[in-house]
Amino acid sequence: MTVRGLPMAVPAPGLPTRVRIHEVGARDGLQNERTTVPTAVKAEFVHRLAEAGLTTIEATSFVHPRWVPQLADAEELFPMLSGLPVELPVLVPNERGLDRALALGARRVAVFASATESFAKANLNRTVDEALAMFHPVVERARADGVHVRGYLSMCFGDPWEGAVPVPQVVRVCRALVDMGCDELSLGDTIGVATPGHVEELLTALDEEGVPVSALGVHFHDTYGQALANTLAALRHGVTTVDASAGGLGGCPFAKSATGNLATEDLVWMLTGLGIDTGVDLGRLVATSVWMAGRLGRPSPSRTVRALSHEDAEGQEGREAHKEQ
């Protein structure tokens, strides 16, 4: 499921030589699925992603099942992944979620904050500052136990209720998460409205506030087809961690205008063409997304998955026709 010699690698100046992909397909990608995905299928999905070379795979979320029913099997799923030689971050919304995750041996956790009051209310039923106060003991306890903590920040570039989000408003919450002790921040374009100039402006403002670029990741949705352009802008600024979802799976159950995440395959295709190492086997990754699309009963929205699986299908038809002759 690859085209020989393509994409041709043509490095561009000012870009990193390696990017770490934070794969979110198994958690963020599946959480909005209406049909329950069997636990065994989720486990197989994560195993296949690891075999494709992804080294950070977000596994599940320890939220209350009432809020995200798709991830109600976290206690059953996580032990099925214990032998994998990869990082397996999990989402923990509060101290109870942290307790559940630590009991199963999780060594990477993430909290989920918002840059806007509207989304904080919709997602956590709290104000922005109330949510930060709730996360403080979670981060403190996790760090005391030597656990890596990621801070997700939603609505960094736009909000479906509030519209444009002022950059200083985003920077304030980022600074609070860093001061709280988060090792890493993921800047979320939850409804996919960011453009490259906006990305550069936010990253510059974070630089000026003393938030190190080495602690930043970016999480783009492709609602308006801007995810790869926004990613390139972030790479030019020095960001080396990019969130993506195999097959372009995902959305957000609390923001109905949020469409799919940046597809991991589309990201790998671009990075490969730029001569940037990811460690990912694109052929295996495409095969994994085709497999999962079959389990979900619909084609993958990833352009790269469609293109390469089409090439593979045409090649197979040609081989069969040749045999018949």
C-alpha positions in Angstrom: 0.0 0.0 0.0 2.7 2.4 -0.9 3.9 4.0 -4.2 7.6 3.2 -4.9 9.8 6.3 -4.5 6.9 8.5 -3.6 6.6 11.0 -2.1 10.1 12.2 -3.1 11.9 13.6 -0.1 12.8 17.2 -0.6 13.8 18.8 2.7 12.9 22.4 3.4 15.1 24.7 5.5 14.2 25.5 9.1 12.2 22.3 9.8 13.0 19.7 12.4 14.6 16.4 11.3 12.2 14.3 13.4 8.6 14.6 14.6 6.9 12.6 17.3 3.4 11.7 16.3 1.0 11.5 19.3 -1.5 9.0 17.9 -5.0 9.7 19.2 -7.1 7.4 17.1 -7.9 4.8 19.7 -9.2 7.4 22.2 -10.1 10.7 20.5 -10.8 8.9 17.3 -13.3 6.4 18.6 -14.9 8.3 21.5 -17.6 9.8 19.2 -18.6 6.6 17.5 -22.3 5.9 18.1 -21.9 2.1 17.7 -19.9 0.5 20.6 -16.6 -0.8 19.3 -15.7 -4.2 21.0 -12.9 -4.0 23.4 -11.0 -6.7 21.5 -11.2 -4.6 18.4 -9.8 -1.6 20.2 -6.9 -3.6 21.6 -6.2 -5.0 18.1 -6.2 -1.5 16.8 -3.6 -0.3 19.3 -1.4 -3.3 18.6 -1.6 -2.7 14.9 -0.7 1.0 15.4 2.3 0.0 17.5 3.4 -2.5 14.8 3.2 0.4 12.2 5.9 2.2 14.2 3.9 4.7 16.3 5.5 5.1 19.7 2.9 7.2 21.5 -0.6 5.9 21.3 -3.3 7.4 23.5 -5.2 4.3 24.7 -8.4 5.4 26.5 -10.0 7.7 28.9 -10.9 7.2 32.6 -14.0 9.4 32.5 -17.4 8.4 33.9 -19.1 6.0 31.4 -22.2 8.3 31.4 -20.2 11.0 29.7 -18.3 8.9 27.1 -20.0 5.5 26.9 -17.6 4.3 24.1 -14.7 4.3 26.6 -16.5 2.6 29.5 -14.2 -0.4 29.1 -11.0 1.3 30.1 -10.3 -1.1 33.0 -10.7 -4.0 30.6 -8.8 -2.5 27.7 -5.7 -1.1 29.4 -4.3 -4.4 30.7 -4.6 -5.9 27.2 -2.0 -3.4 26.1 0.5 -3.8 28.9 3.1 -5.7 26.9 3.5 -3.1 24.1 6.9 -1.3 24.0 5.2 2.1 23.4 3.9 5.0 25.5 0.2 4.6 26.3 -1.2 7.9 27.7 -4.7 8.0 29.1 -7.1 10.8 29.8 -8.0 11.5 33.5 -10.6 14.2 34.2 -10.3 14.2 38.0 -8.7 12.5 41.0 -11.0 9.5 40.7 -9.9 9.0 37.1 -6.3 9.3 38.2 -6.9 6.7 40.9 -8.3 4.3 38.3 -5.4 4.9 35.9 -2.7 4.5 38.4 -4.2 1.3 39.8 -3.6 -0.2 36.3 -0.1 1.1 36.0 -0.5 4.0 33.7 2.6 6.2 33.5 1.3 8.9 31.2 -1.9 10.8 31.9 -3.6 13.8 30.4 -6.0 16.5 31.8 -8.4 18.3 29.5 -8.8 22.1 29.9 -10.6 24.7 27.9 -9.5 28.2 26.7 -13.2 29.4 26.7 -15.9 29.5 29.3 -18.5 28.1 27.0 -16.6 24.9 26.3 -15.5 24.5 29.9 -19.2 24.6 30.8 -20.3 22.2 28.1 -17.4 19.7 28.6 -16.8 19.9 32.4 -19.7 21.8 33.8 -17.3 24.3 35.4 -15.8 27.6 34.6 -12.2 27.7 33.2 -10.7 28.6 36.6 -12.9 26.0 38.4 -11.6 23.3 36.0 -8.0 24.4 36.6 -8.6 24.1 40.3 -9.9 20.6 39.8 -6.9 19.6 37.8 -4.3 21.0 40.3 -4.4 18.0 42.7 -4.5 15.6 39.8 -1.3 17.0 38.3 0.4 17.4 41.7 -0.3 13.7 42.6 0.7 12.4 39.2 4.0 14.3 39.2 4.7 13.2 42.8 4.4 9.6 41.5 6.7 10.2 38.6 3.9 10.1 36.0 4.2 12.3 32.9 1.3 14.8 32.6 0.0 16.3 29.4 -2.4 19.2 29.4 -4.9 19.4 26.6 -6.3 22.8 25.8 -9.4 23.0 23.7 -10.8 25.9 21.6 -7.4 27.6 21.2 -8.3 29.1 17.8 -12.1 29.4 17.9 -15.2 28.4 19.8 -18.6 27.5 18.3 -20.4 29.6 20.9 -18.0 32.5 21.4 -16.4 32.8 18.0 -12.9 34.1 17.8 -10.8 33.4 20.9 -8.3 36.2 21.9 -4.7 35.0 21.9 -4.0 36.4 25.4 -6.9 34.4 26.8 -5.3 31.2 25.4 -1.9 32.1 26.7 -3.3 32.7 30.2 -4.6 29.1 30.5 -1.4 27.7 28.9 0.7 29.5 31.5 -1.6 28.2 34.3 -1.2 24.6 33.1 2.6 24.9 32.9 2.8 26.5 36.3 0.6 23.7 37.7 3.3 21.2 36.6 2.1 19.9 33.2 5.1 18.4 31.3 3.5 19.0 27.9 0.7 21.1 26.4 -1.4 20.1 23.4 -2.9 23.2 21.6 -6.3 22.1 20.2 -8.0 23.6 17.2 -11.2 21.8 18.3 -13.5 23.0 15.5 -10.8 23.3 12.8 -10.9 27.0 12.2 -7.2 27.9 12.6 -5.1 29.3 9.8 -1.3 29.4 9.6 -0.9 33.0 10.6 -3.1 32.5 13.7 -0.9 29.5 14.6 2.2 31.5 14.3 0.7 34.4 16.4 -0.2 32.0 19.2 3.1 30.3 19.2 5.0 33.6 19.2 2.9 34.8 22.2 3.6 31.6 24.1 7.4 32.2 23.4 7.1 35.7 24.8 5.3 34.3 27.9 8.1 31.9 28.6 6.3 28.7 27.6 9.0 26.6 25.9 8.3 25.3 22.4 9.8 21.9 23.4 6.8 21.5 25.7 4.2 22.1 23.0 2.2 19.8 20.7 -0.4 20.8 18.2 -3.8 19.1 17.6 -5.6 20.2 14.5 -8.9 19.2 13.0 -9.4 19.4 9.3 -12.9 21.0 9.1 -11.8 23.6 6.6 -8.9 21.7 5.1 -6.3 23.6 7.0 -4.8 21.0 9.2 -1.6 20.2 7.2 -1.0 23.9 6.5 -1.3 24.7 10.2 1.0 21.8 11.1 3.7 23.1 8.7 3.4 26.6 10.3 3.9 24.9 13.7 6.9 22.9 12.5 8.5 26.1 11.2 8.2 27.6 14.7 10.0 24.6 16.2 7.1 22.3 17.3 8.1 18.7 17.1 5.0 16.9 18.5 1.9 16.6 16.4 -1.3 14.9 17.3 -3.0 12.9 14.6 -5.6 10.1 14.3 -5.2 7.0 12.2 -7.6 7.2 9.2 -8.8 10.7 10.2 -11.1 9.3 12.9 -12.6 11.6 15.5 -14.6 14.6 16.5 -15.7 15.9 19.8 -18.9 14.8 21.6 -19.2 18.2 23.3 -18.7 20.4 20.2 -20.9 19.3 17.4 -19.1 21.4 14.8 -15.9 19.5 15.4 -15.1 17.1 12.5 -12.3 14.6 12.1 -8.8 14.9 13.3 -5.8 15.4 11.1 -5.3 11.9 9.6 -2.0 10.3 10.6 -1.4 9.0 7.1 -1.8 12.4 5.5 0.6 13.8 8.1 3.2 11.0 7.5 2.9 11.5 3.7 3.7 15.3 4.1 6.5 14.7 6.6 8.1 12.0 4.5 8.1 14.4 1.5 9.8 17.0 3.7 12.5 14.5 4.7 11.3 14.4 8.3 11.7 11.2 10.2 8.6 9.7 12.0 9.6 6.1 12.4 6.2 5.1 10.9 5.7 2.5 8.2 3.1 4.1 6.0 2.0 0.9 4.3 1.3 -0.8 7.6 -0.5 2.3 8.9 -2.7 2.5 5.8 -3.5 -1.2 6.1 -4.5 -0.7 9.8 -6.8 2.2 8.9 -8.4 0.2 6.1 -8.9 -2.7 8.6 -10.5 -0.3 11.2 -12.7 1.3 8.5 -14.0 -2.2 7.8 -14.9 -2.7 11.4 -16.7 0.7 11.5 -18.5 0.0 8.3 -17.5 3.1 6.4 -14.5 4.3 4.3 -11.7 6.2 5.9 -11.8 10.0 5.3 -8.0 10.1 5.0 -7.0 11.2 1.5 -3.8 9.2 1.7 -5.6 6.0 2.9 -8.0 6.4 0.0 -5.3 7.0 -2.6 -3.0 4.2 -1.5 -5.7 1.6 -0.8 -7.1 2.4 -4.3 -3.6 1.9 -5.8 -3.4 -1.4 -4.0 -6.8 -2.5 -5.2 -6.0 -1.6 -8.8 -2.7 -3.4 -8.5 -4.4 -6.5 -7.2 -7.0 -6.4 -10.0 -4.1 -6.2 -12.5 -2.3 -9.1 -10.9 -5.5 -11.2 -11.0 -6.2 -10.3 -14.7 -2.6 -11.3 -15.6 -3.1 -14.7 -13.9 -6.2 -15.3 -15.9 -4.3 -14.6 -19.1 
